[in-house]
Each structure stands twice: as structure tokens, then as C-alpha cells.
Amino acid sequence: MNKAIYKLLAKLNKALLPSYSKQRLDLSKASKLQMALIGWRYLITTKALD
């Protein structure tokens, strides 16, 4: 995919999805949905930075 698309998705993630690091979420106690959102944000952020 195009890098511009990943940058747009990263901005949407930041605006719409919750930030679990600010909420001090313990990863060992995170639900499957929370882990999926963390993984999604990580994937999009790393691809936007490459």
C-alpha cells in the first residue's frame, strides 16, 4: 500500500482509538480486543514511519 495511506490511517488511529499507554493498561490484564487494538496501532504506526 501507499505510504500516504498509512500516514492517514495513523492520524485516524490517534484521533479515534483509545491510548492504552495513557491509561496505564497492564498488558498482562488486557482483553483480546484491547490486544488487537494495540497490535493494529503498532502495525499502522510502524508502516507509516518506514
C-alpha positions in Angstrom: 0.0 0.0 0.0 1.0 3.6 -0.4 2.8 5.3 2.5 0.4 8.2 2.4 -2.4 5.8 3.2 -0.6 4.5 6.3 0.0 8.1 7.4 -3.6 8.9 7.1 -4.6 5.7 9.0 -2.1 6.6 11.7 -3.7 10.0 12.2 -7.2 8.4 12.3 -5.9 5.9 14.9 -4.6 8.7 17.1 -7.9 10.6 16.9 -10.4 7.8 17.2 -8.8 4.9 19.1 -8.0 4.9 22.8 -4.5 5.3 24.0 -3.8 2.5 26.5 -0.4 3.8 27.5 -2.0 7.0 28.8 -4.5 4.8 30.7 -1.6 2.8 32.2 -3.1 -0.5 31.0 -1.3 -3.6 32.2 -0.7 -5.8 29.1 -1.0 -9.0 31.1 -4.5 -8.0 32.1 -5.6 -6.7 28.7 -8.6 -8.3 26.9 -8.3 -9.8 23.5 -10.0 -6.7 21.9 -7.5 -4.4 23.7 -4.6 -6.5 22.5 -6.0 -6.4 18.9 -6.3 -2.6 19.0 -2.7 -2.3 20.3 -1.5 -4.6 17.5 -3.4 -2.6 14.9 -2.0 0.7 16.1 1.5 -0.8 16.2 1.3 -2.2 12.7 0.0 1.1 11.2 2.5 3.3 13.1 5.5 1.2 12.0 4.4 1.2 8.4 3.8 4.9 8.4 7.3 5.5 9.8 9.2 3.3 7.3 
